[in-house]
Amino acid sequence: MAYQKELITAVNAAKTAGGRMEAHFHNYHVSSLIVQNAGGVVLGPDGRKFEPMKRGIIAANSNATMERLEKLGILKLCSRLDRISPR
């Protein structure tokens, strides 16, 4: 059962990378490689540059989508949630 969440996360990352989903929020670093290799954009959970050794990512299928997320305040929300979530 534990692998199901990881599989779903990987599938959603692939959908984001392929443009079938506009954005996806999760904590798995492997998915960041899928998105980046497909031309997507990945930021850290604080909305700053992605650092592989830190927990969490925000992935989007394009810079335009990431900019929309920022305008909607989603990046700030993710940053706040990251600061209060248990490690």
N, C-alpha and C positions, 0 to 999 in steps of 0.2 A: 504493500500500500504506500510506503514512503516514496517509492519511485514515481508514483502517479503524479504527484505535485510537480516534480522535476520535469517529467515528460510534458505535462501541460504547459509549463513555463517555456520549455524549449519550442514547442509547437507555436505558442503565441509569439515568441521572439522571431521565429521563421515567418509567421504571418506579417509581423511588423516590417521585417526586412524586405519581404516581397510586396509590400504595399496593400495587403489585404486588411491590415489593421493600421490605424494611424499612429497609435502609441500604446505602450505597454509598460507597466510598472512592476518591478520585482527585485529579488535579491540574488540572482544567480549570474555569476561572472561569465560562465561559458556562453550564455546567451548573448552577451555583449559582443563577442567575437562574430557570431552569426550576423548580428545587425550591422556591425561596422564593415564586415567583408561584403555585405550586400549594398553598401553605400548609405546606410542609416547613420543616425547620430546617437551617441551614448554620453550621458552625463552621470556624475556621481549623485547619490541621493540628496545631496545638498544643493544640487543644481549647478555645481561647478565642474571643472574638468574631471573626467572619470579616472580613478586611480585603482588599479586591479587589487591592491591589498586592502582596500576599504570595503565595507559591507554595502551592498545595494547599488542599483543603477536605475536610471530613467532612460528608456529607449524610445526613439521616434524614427519614422521612416524617412524623414527629411529635415533639413534646417528650417524650412517653412513651418512644419508641424511643431517643431521644438519652440519656435518663436511664438506660435499661437498658444502653446501650453504656458509659456512665460507670460504672455499678455493676459491670459485667463487666471493667473495666479497659482497655477498648478505646481510650478517649481517651488514657490515659497511654501505651499502646503506640504509638499513632499519633504522639504528641508525641516519643517517643524515636526512632522511625524517621525522623521529619522532621529531627531534629537531626543524625543520622548519614548521611543520604542525600546524594549529591552534588548540587550545584546546577547 
